Amino acid sequence: MLFKEIINVNHGVTLAESYTVIDPLFFCPKVLWDCDYCIIFAAMKVLFRFLVASVVVLLTSAMPAAWPDDGDPNAHWAILSIDNPVYEAGLQDSGSVVSHDFTIVNTGTMPLVIARGTTSCGCMTVEWPDSAVAVGDSAVVRATIDAGRKRGDIEHYATLIYNGKHGMARVVMRMTVR
């Protein structure tokens, strides 16, 4: 949007009837004369547009190409499968520590990487493999509960975050503490 300006105080230019442009990116009037202030903002605008374009190019080039549609919605993903995701530890004494090894299998078509594990209680810990689980291979996830001074029925779970389509799997440990 062009308009006439008698004196441009913002830029220190006192030329009568100089033309300015309102830049919507920086919300700053720019004089179209040879002003150092305007040149700096013009350079910043070019640099900003270059950075935005670079980020867009990097993000779109890092995205995988469209997968071929072979009709299987689970194709091209890591899938974490657990035969028995619930472990019943039965009757335990107060202060006991109970561990169980859950066997996981990668039934997907990509290597399985577990990024992190969280637990529902501070008395429970979970350990998972550090390296990727190849397609068709199995690994062990160990969950441990320290019953401490708890009494009664206990049910805690560990959630595993991984690189699959659903990205989350859960193992559960149950016991009764006397």
C-alpha positions in Angstrom: 0.0 0.0 0.0 1.6 3.3 -1.2 0.9 6.7 0.2 2.5 10.1 0.2 4.3 11.3 3.2 5.5 14.9 3.7 8.1 14.2 6.4 9.2 10.7 7.5 10.2 11.2 11.1 10.6 7.5 11.8 13.5 7.2 9.4 15.0 10.6 9.8 14.4 11.4 6.1 13.1 14.9 5.5 12.5 14.7 1.8 9.1 16.1 0.8 6.7 13.8 -0.8 8.8 10.6 -0.3 6.9 7.4 -0.8 6.7 4.7 1.9 5.5 1.1 2.0 3.8 -0.6 4.9 5.5 -4.0 5.3 2.9 -6.4 6.8 5.7 -8.8 8.0 7.4 -6.3 10.3 4.6 -3.6 10.6 7.1 -0.9 9.9 6.9 1.8 7.3 9.8 1.7 4.9 11.0 4.6 2.8 11.8 3.7 -0.8 14.8 6.1 -0.7 18.3 5.1 0.3 17.9 4.9 4.1 20.1 2.6 6.2 17.2 1.8 8.5 15.1 0.5 5.5 18.0 -1.5 4.0 18.4 -3.3 7.3 14.7 -4.2 7.5 14.7 -5.3 3.9 17.7 -7.5 4.5 16.0 -8.9 7.7 12.9 -9.6 5.6 14.9 -11.5 2.9 16.7 -13.5 5.6 13.5 -14.3 7.4 11.9 -15.5 4.2 15.0 -17.6 3.3 14.9 -19.2 6.8 11.2 -20.0 6.6 11.7 -21.5 3.1 14.7 -23.5 4.3 12.7 -25.0 7.2 9.8 -25.9 4.9 12.2 -27.6 2.5 14.0 -29.5 5.3 10.7 -30.6 6.9 9.2 -31.8 3.6 12.3 -33.5 2.4 12.7 -35.4 5.8 9.2 -36.8 5.4 9.0 -40.3 3.9 7.5 -40.6 0.5 4.0 -41.9 0.4 3.9 -45.7 1.1 2.5 -47.9 -1.5 -1.0 -48.8 -0.8 -1.0 -52.6 -0.5 -4.3 -52.7 1.5 -2.8 -53.6 4.8 -3.2 -50.7 7.3 -0.4 -52.1 9.5 2.2 -52.4 6.7 5.3 -50.3 7.0 5.2 -49.9 10.8 6.9 -51.4 13.8 4.3 -53.3 15.8 5.0 -54.3 19.4 3.1 -57.5 20.3 3.0 -58.9 23.9 1.5 -62.4 24.4 0.6 -61.9 28.0 0.5 -58.2 28.9 -0.9 -58.9 32.4 1.1 -60.7 35.1 -0.7 -62.0 38.2 1.9 -62.3 41.0 -0.6 -63.8 43.5 -0.2 -63.4 47.2 2.9 -61.6 48.3 4.3 -60.5 51.7 4.6 -56.8 52.6 8.1 -55.5 51.7 8.6 -58.0 48.9 10.0 -57.0 45.5 8.4 -58.8 42.5 9.8 -58.7 39.0 8.5 -60.2 35.8 10.0 -60.4 32.3 7.5 -59.7 29.5 8.4 -61.0 26.1 7.8 -58.6 23.3 7.9 -59.4 19.6 8.2 -57.0 16.7 5.5 -58.2 14.3 5.7 -55.1 12.1 7.7 -54.4 8.9 10.1 -51.9 10.4 12.7 -52.1 13.3 11.1 -51.5 16.7 12.7 -48.8 18.9 11.3 -48.2 22.4 11.9 -44.5 23.2 10.9 -44.5 26.8 8.8 -46.2 29.5 6.6 -44.7 32.2 5.0 -46.3 35.2 1.8 -45.6 37.1 3.5 -45.6 40.5 6.9 -44.7 41.9 7.1 -48.2 43.4 7.3 -49.7 39.9 10.2 -49.6 37.5 10.5 -50.8 33.9 13.5 -51.7 31.8 13.4 -52.1 28.0 16.0 -52.9 25.3 18.4 -50.2 24.4 18.8 -51.3 20.8 16.3 -51.7 18.0 14.4 -55.0 17.8 14.5 -56.3 14.3 11.5 -57.4 12.4 10.3 -60.8 13.7 12.7 -60.7 16.7 11.8 -60.7 20.3 13.2 -58.9 23.4 12.5 -58.7 27.1 10.9 -55.9 29.1 11.4 -56.3 32.8 8.9 -54.7 35.2 9.5 -54.6 39.0 7.2 -53.6 41.9 8.5 -52.9 45.4 5.5 -53.6 47.6 7.1 -51.7 50.5 4.5 -51.1 53.2 1.5 -51.5 50.9 -1.3 -53.8 51.8 -4.2 -55.2 49.8 -4.7 -55.5 46.1 -2.2 -53.8 43.9 -2.4 -53.2 40.2 0.2 -51.0 38.4 1.1 -50.7 34.8 4.1 -49.6 32.7 3.6 -47.8 29.4 6.1 -48.2 26.6 6.4 -45.5 23.9 7.7 -46.8 20.6 8.0 -45.9 16.9 4.9 -47.8 15.7 1.6 -46.7 14.3 -0.1 -46.7 17.6 3.1 -45.9 19.5 2.1 -47.1 22.9 1.9 -50.5 24.6 1.1 -51.3 28.2 2.1 -54.2 30.6 0.2 -54.7 33.9 1.3 -56.4 37.2 -1.2 -57.4 39.8 -0.7 -58.8 43.3 -2.3 -59.0 46.7 0.0 -57.9 49.5 -0.6 -59.2 53.1 
